């Protein structure tokens, strides 16, 4: 159904690049002053929107004028397609102010998914339909609303915002379960080329989005109302939702994808959290100030070597492990004298590893007895003394290996 990757559906960067960024920097002082002035005007606009009744023509004219001052320009198309029986509006989701733009064209009510005080919810144009208690409760309350209220219900079935330029997320099915026609509404958002700041970005905050709405010279919302659509008799709710999605995608000249809002959440985790942490780990690992093998796996190898040879300092073990990449070979190099170091006193409070009972007894018996590495007699010839030294080295290596295997691999 889709050939578009999930990352293409969202903006990761807020600002443009190239010459447009230079022009934006020149506009910066003007934009800051404009944002401050519009902030106070916006507060007055908000209170006017709360006082005047929604279906009022006077409210419509006043708010359209004040939104123009705030830099929110709204144009409409296909208003003749509005049908009174279509009590559910479904729209694509591109920015924080989509609800406001659609409300000025077609007054509506938006179900709230937040736990807000009733007064604040009323002021924002939301209505609590107990969406937190599950989809069935939401559908039940939504049906009651469209049955008794003259205002249609607005829904964003994508469940998350996109850039609106590549594709639509897969639609949720609840808005299409109302047993009534739905009114598709498509939204396009544009800004001046020199101030083409993304209306929404991955991981962005709503209040930051609003600041940039006040900052730019204007933001153009183009609202297009499509003909109402009804569910066919032989069509499931899922198929109906998919058909509406494809119709809206065709009107926007973009793709109807199979990606969901949950996919966006996972993608955001990958981009905003996992990849930066991985990059930070790699930079610290290869930083000149950090020791070689600074990863957790190399630290584990160092601890394992020190458990066998507690008198060897970590720096010496780390340097040899960086060359050998092998615990057994590093232990051999240390016992063979190939690693230069100054012995350190082993810690008195070394952790004790608890193993199964039989293995613990046998291991303790073997390790509690001291390893005799010195020759019992002084050999007369140099050849015999050399052979004795080699035997003692071999004994040390075998003993160290045995201790390592018993500690990490059990009693073999």
BELFENTA-V216845 format. One record per residue. N is the residue number from 0. RES is the residue in one letter. SS is DSSP state (a for helix, b for strand, c for the rest). BURIAL is I if it has 9 or more other C-alpha atoms within 8 Angstrom, else O. D_CENTER is the distance of its C-alpha to the mean C-alpha in Angstrom with 2 decimals. Layout:
n/res/ss/burial/d_center
N/RES/SS/BURIAL/D_CENTER
N/RES/SS/BURIAL/D_CENTER
This chain:
n/res/ss/burial/d_center
0/X/c/O/24.43
1/X/c/O/21.85
2/X/c/O/21.89
3/X/c/I/18.92
4/X/c/O/15.72
5/X/a/I/12.41
6/X/a/O/11.60
7/X/a/O/14.95
8/X/a/I/14.22
9/X/c/I/12.22
10/X/c/I/13.27
11/X/c/O/11.42
12/X/c/O/14.52
13/X/c/I/16.42
14/X/c/O/19.85
15/X/c/I/22.21
16/X/c/O/23.78
17/X/c/O/27.42
18/X/a/O/30.31
19/X/a/I/28.27
20/X/a/I/26.57
21/X/a/O/30.10
22/X/a/I/31.25
23/X/a/I/28.31
24/X/a/O/29.30
25/X/a/O/32.85
26/X/a/O/31.78
27/X/a/O/29.76
28/X/a/O/32.71
29/X/a/O/33.62
30/X/a/I/30.10
31/X/a/I/29.84
32/X/a/O/33.26
33/X/a/I/32.46
34/X/a/I/29.29
35/X/a/I/31.38
36/X/a/O/34.17
37/X/a/I/31.99
38/X/a/I/30.29
39/X/a/O/33.71
40/X/a/I/34.63
41/X/a/I/31.40
42/X/a/O/32.28
43/X/a/O/35.67
44/X/a/I/34.20
45/X/a/O/32.03
46/X/a/O/35.13
47/X/a/I/37.18
48/X/a/I/34.65
49/X/a/I/34.92
50/X/a/O/38.73
51/X/c/O/39.70
52/X/c/O/39.50
53/X/c/O/37.03
54/X/c/O/39.58
55/X/c/O/41.73
56/X/a/O/42.65
57/X/a/O/43.19
58/X/a/I/39.61
59/X/a/I/38.41
60/X/a/O/40.56
61/X/a/O/39.77
62/X/a/I/36.00
63/X/a/I/36.05
64/X/a/O/38.16
65/X/a/I/36.10
66/X/a/I/32.82
67/X/a/I/34.62
68/X/a/O/35.37
69/X/c/I/31.73
70/X/c/I/30.92
71/X/b/I/29.63
72/X/b/I/31.89
73/X/b/I/31.94
74/X/b/O/33.93
75/X/b/I/34.50
76/X/b/O/35.79
77/X/c/I/37.13
78/X/a/O/38.04
79/X/a/O/41.02
80/X/a/I/38.69
81/X/c/I/37.86
82/X/c/O/39.35
83/X/c/O/40.24
84/X/c/O/39.64
85/X/c/I/36.02
86/X/c/I/34.60
87/X/b/I/30.94
88/X/b/I/29.15
89/X/b/I/26.09
90/X/b/I/24.21
91/X/c/I/21.30
92/X/c/I/18.58
93/X/c/I/18.17
94/X/c/I/18.23
95/X/c/I/18.79
96/X/c/O/22.55
97/X/a/I/22.94
98/X/a/O/24.48
99/X/a/O/26.99
100/X/a/I/28.01
101/X/a/I/28.69
102/X/a/I/30.42
103/X/a/I/32.88
104/X/a/O/33.86
105/X/c/O/33.78
106/X/c/I/33.73
107/X/b/I/31.50
108/X/b/I/29.70
109/X/b/I/25.97
110/X/b/I/25.01
111/X/b/I/23.06
112/X/c/O/20.12
113/X/c/O/20.32
114/X/c/O/23.01
115/X/c/O/24.96
116/X/c/O/28.66
117/X/a/O/30.91
118/X/a/O/32.31
119/X/a/O/29.03
120/X/a/I/27.89
121/X/a/I/31.19
122/X/a/I/30.91
123/X/a/O/27.55
124/X/c/O/28.95
125/X/b/I/26.89
126/X/b/I/28.48
127/X/b/I/27.56
128/X/c/I/27.87
129/X/c/I/26.51
130/X/a/I/23.34
131/X/a/O/22.06
132/X/a/O/24.96
133/X/c/O/23.99
134/X/a/O/24.48
135/X/a/O/28.22
136/X/a/I/28.83
137/X/a/I/26.91
138/X/a/I/29.05
139/X/a/O/32.17
140/X/a/I/31.73
141/X/a/I/30.77
142/X/a/I/33.98
143/X/a/O/35.99
144/X/a/I/34.66
145/X/a/I/35.52
146/X/a/O/38.87
147/X/a/O/40.02
148/X/c/O/38.17
149/X/c/O/39.17
150/X/c/I/35.68
151/X/b/I/33.35
152/X/b/I/29.93
153/X/b/I/26.95
154/X/b/I/23.84
155/X/c/I/20.71
156/X/c/I/20.45
157/X/c/I/17.29
158/X/c/I/15.42
159/X/c/I/12.89
160/X/c/I/13.87
161/X/c/I/14.40
162/X/c/I/16.49
163/X/c/I/19.48
164/X/c/O/20.91
165/X/c/I/19.98
166/X/b/I/19.44
167/X/b/I/18.91
168/X/c/I/16.52
169/X/c/I/18.59
170/X/c/I/20.49
171/X/c/I/20.67
172/X/c/I/24.32
173/X/a/I/25.22
174/X/a/I/26.49
175/X/a/I/28.75
176/X/c/I/30.35
177/X/c/I/32.51
178/X/c/O/35.64
179/X/c/I/36.11
180/X/c/I/35.46
181/X/b/I/32.18
182/X/b/I/32.13
183/X/b/I/29.50
184/X/b/I/28.53
185/X/b/I/26.72
186/X/b/I/25.33
187/X/b/I/25.28
188/X/b/I/24.29
189/X/b/O/25.97
190/X/b/I/26.61
191/X/c/I/29.30
192/X/a/O/28.83
193/X/a/O/29.35
194/X/a/I/26.79
195/X/c/I/24.28
196/X/c/I/21.27
197/X/c/I/18.32
198/X/c/I/18.53
199/X/c/I/14.78
200/X/c/I/11.85
201/X/c/O/8.13
202/X/c/O/7.10
203/X/c/O/10.91
204/X/c/O/13.27
205/X/a/O/16.08
206/X/a/O/18.81
207/X/a/O/17.86
208/X/a/I/18.01
209/X/a/I/21.41
210/X/a/I/22.62
211/X/a/I/22.26
212/X/a/I/24.08
213/X/a/I/26.86
214/X/a/I/26.77
215/X/c/I/27.33
216/X/c/I/30.86
217/X/c/I/29.85
218/X/b/I/27.27
219/X/b/I/28.87
220/X/b/I/27.85
221/X/b/I/29.77
222/X/b/I/30.02
223/X/b/I/31.63
224/X/b/I/32.91
225/X/c/I/33.48
226/X/c/O/36.25
227/X/c/I/35.56
228/X/b/I/34.75
229/X/c/O/35.96
230/X/c/I/35.25
231/X/c/O/37.93
232/X/c/O/39.99
233/X/c/O/38.99
234/X/c/O/35.29
235/X/c/O/32.61
236/X/a/I/30.00
237/X/a/O/27.31
238/X/a/O/29.58
239/X/a/I/30.28
240/X/a/I/26.63
241/X/a/I/26.19
242/X/a/O/29.37
243/X/a/I/28.32
244/X/a/I/24.99
245/X/a/I/27.07
246/X/a/O/29.56
247/X/a/I/27.09
248/X/a/I/25.42
249/X/a/I/28.96
250/X/a/O/29.80
251/X/a/O/26.86
252/X/c/O/27.72
253/X/c/I/24.28
254/X/b/I/23.12
255/X/b/I/22.45
256/X/c/I/19.63
257/X/c/O/18.87
258/X/c/I/15.07
259/X/c/I/13.94
260/X/a/I/11.60
261/X/a/O/10.28
262/X/a/I/9.66
263/X/a/I/7.58
264/X/a/O/5.34
265/X/a/O/5.56
266/X/a/I/5.46
267/X/a/I/2.52
268/X/a/I/2.15
269/X/a/I/5.33
270/X/a/I/5.90
271/X/a/I/5.14
272/X/a/I/6.18
273/X/a/I/8.07
274/X/a/I/9.87
275/X/a/I/10.98
276/X/a/O/12.25
277/X/a/O/13.98
278/X/a/O/15.48
279/X/a/O/16.67
280/X/a/I/18.24
281/X/a/O/19.97
282/X/a/O/21.26
283/X/a/I/22.69
284/X/a/I/24.20
285/X/c/O/25.99
286/X/c/O/26.81
287/X/c/O/30.63
288/X/c/O/30.58
289/X/c/I/28.91
290/X/c/O/31.18
291/X/c/I/31.00
292/X/c/I/29.07
293/X/c/I/26.79
294/X/c/O/24.33
295/X/a/O/24.38
296/X/a/O/26.31
297/X/a/I/29.04
298/X/a/I/29.30
299/X/a/O/29.92
300/X/a/I/32.61
301/X/a/I/34.23
302/X/a/O/34.46
303/X/a/I/36.01
304/X/a/I/38.62
305/X/a/I/39.41
306/X/a/O/39.98
307/X/a/I/42.74
308/X/c/I/44.01
309/X/c/I/43.26
310/X/c/I/45.65
311/X/c/I/43.64
312/X/c/I/41.28
313/X/a/O/37.59
314/X/a/O/37.99
315/X/a/I/40.65
316/X/a/I/38.66
317/X/a/I/35.55
318/X/a/I/37.65
319/X/a/I/39.31
320/X/a/I/36.15
321/X/a/I/34.71
322/X/a/O/37.75
323/X/a/I/38.27
324/X/c/O/34.79
325/X/c/O/36.89
326/X/a/I/37.73
327/X/a/O/41.15
328/X/a/O/42.20
329/X/a/I/41.27
330/X/a/I/43.33
331/X/a/I/46.18
332/X/a/I/46.03
333/X/a/I/46.21
334/X/a/I/49.14
335/X/c/O/50.88
336/X/c/O/50.78
337/X/c/O/48.67
338/X/c/I/46.19
339/X/c/O/47.64
340/X/c/O/46.60
341/X/c/O/48.07
342/X/c/O/47.96
343/X/c/O/46.26
344/X/c/O/47.30
345/X/c/O/45.14
346/X/c/O/43.43
347/X/c/O/45.49
348/X/c/O/42.52
349/X/c/O/41.02
350/X/c/O/38.90
351/X/c/O/40.81
352/X/c/O/39.25
353/X/c/O/40.49
354/X/c/O/41.41
355/X/c/O/43.37
356/X/a/O/46.84
357/X/a/O/48.91
358/X/a/I/46.79
359/X/a/I/46.72
360/X/a/O/50.49
361/X/a/O/51.18
362/X/a/I/48.70
363/X/a/O/50.09
364/X/a/O/53.61
365/X/a/O/52.91
366/X/a/O/50.92
367/X/a/O/53.21
368/X/c/O/56.15
369/X/c/O/56.28
370/X/c/O/56.13
371/X/c/O/59.47
372/X/c/O/58.80
373/X/c/O/62.06
374/X/c/O/65.16
375/X/c/O/67.91
376/X/c/O/70.67
377/X/c/O/70.98
378/X/c/O/71.68
379/X/c/O/74.60
380/X/c/O/73.48
381/X/a/O/70.41
382/X/a/O/69.42
383/X/a/I/69.38
384/X/a/I/67.40
385/X/a/O/64.81
386/X/a/O/64.51
387/X/a/I/64.11
388/X/a/O/61.23
389/X/a/O/59.45
390/X/a/O/59.92
391/X/a/I/58.42
392/X/a/I/55.37
393/X/a/O/54.94
394/X/a/I/55.27
395/X/a/I/52.59
396/X/a/I/50.14
397/X/a/O/50.86
398/X/a/I/50.51
399/X/a/I/47.16
400/X/a/I/45.81
401/X/a/O/47.15
402/X/a/I/45.47
403/X/a/I/42.11
404/X/a/I/42.42
405/X/a/I/43.57
406/X/a/O/40.71
407/X/a/O/37.84
408/X/c/O/39.33
409/X/c/I/41.80
410/X/c/O/45.56
411/X/c/O/46.45
